[in-house]
């Protein structure tokens, strides 16, 4: 039974976590407003004994904030995310290392719009030293 705590420590250590935390500037924070229709019964007071109350269904609309669409700038890139509350002028960003690059599948020409005729996949993965052009992850080329 002494091996069980060691296994639990190993599992906890293997869980993905940020290697460090950094701060990013918030560019915009927009509340996500949702509308809900609520129905309730309203009944008039009974003035005569034995008379049934007259009731009607009243529908009203209520708005509430269902999170915030936050755009923040980190490492020269604008990133959008949904947060449960307004973060203010900065947001904490967890930075970590992924152990292996994920294989990227080229998007189909149809998925990119009717004006794209062909998607050309790069011959080799891009070098990690130069930063990829913003809006062109993976080095794919598009012919219009």
N, C-alpha and C positions, 0 to 999 in steps of 0.2 A: 504494500500500500504506500510505501515511501515514494514510489515512482510517480504517483498521481499528481502531487504538487508540482513536480518538475515538468510534467506534461502540460499542466495548466499554464505555467509560466511561459513555456515555449509557444503555446497557442496564443496567449495574450501578446507576446512579442511579435508574432507573425501577423497580427492584425494590421491593416493599412492605417497609417497615421501620417500627418504632416511632419516632414523633417524639421521645418522651422516655420514660423509665422512672420508675415511681413504686413505692411500697411499700404493700402492703395487709395488714391484720390477718387472720390465719388464725383462723377460727371453729372449725373442726374438721378433723381429718385422720384418716381411717379406712382401715386397710389393706384391700386387696382380696385376699382369700384364695382361691386356686384349689386344687382337689384333683385329683391325677393318680393313676391306677392304673398300677402298674408290675409287669410279670411277669418272672420269672427262673426259670431251671432250677436245682434243687438235686439233686445226685447223691450217693448214699451211696458211701463208698470201697469199692473192689473188694478183697476179702480173699482170693479164690481166683483163680488164673490161669485165663484163658479164660472167666470168668464176666462177663456184661454188667453194667454198673453199673445200679442201680435209680435212676431219676430221677423227679422230680415237678415240676410247675410251681407256683410260689408267687407269689401276687398280694399286693402290699402297696399301701397308699395313702399318698401323700406330699402334704403341703401346702406351698405356697410363696406368697410375697407377689408379686402381679402389679400393682404400682402402689398409689397411694393416692387415695381420693376426698377431695378437698380442697374445703372451702367457705370462701371468704374474703369479706370485706366491703370493697367499694371504692365510694366516692362514695355511701354510704347504701344500696347494694344488695348482697345476698348472691348470690354467683356460685359455682357448682359446676364443678369441672374434675377431670380425672384427671391425676395427675403420676407420674413414674416413681419418685420418692423422697419421703420426708416432708420438707416444706419448713421445719418449725419454726414459730416464732410469727408470722413474716411471710413474704410471698411477693412477688417482683418482678413488676410488671404493666407490660406494654408499652402505651403509649398512642399512638394515631395518628389521622390524619384520613382519612376515606373521601371520595373526590372527588365522588361522586354518591349520593344516597339510592337505596336499592334499592326497587323497587316491592313492596309487601306485598300478598299475596293473602289475602283474608279466609278464615279456617278455616271449613269447613262445619259446620253445626249437628250433624251426626252424629259428626264427629270430636271434638266437645267433650263428648259424653255424651248419654245418652238423655233427660235432663231439659232440654236446650237446644232450644227450638223454632225460633229465628230468630237470625241474625247480621246486624246492621245496620252497614254500612261507613260511616265518617265522610264527611261531605260534602267536606271539604278536609283536607289534611294538618295535623296538630297543629302549633301554633307551637313553635319550638325553645326559647323562653324558659321557659315553665313546664315543670317536670319531669313526665313522664307518670306517672300513678298506677301504683304497683308492681303487677304482675300484669295490666296492661291496656295492653300496648304497641300503639302505632298508633292508640289512641283508639276501638277497636271497642266496640260495646255488645252485650250479650247479654241475650236475653229468656228467662226460665225459666218 
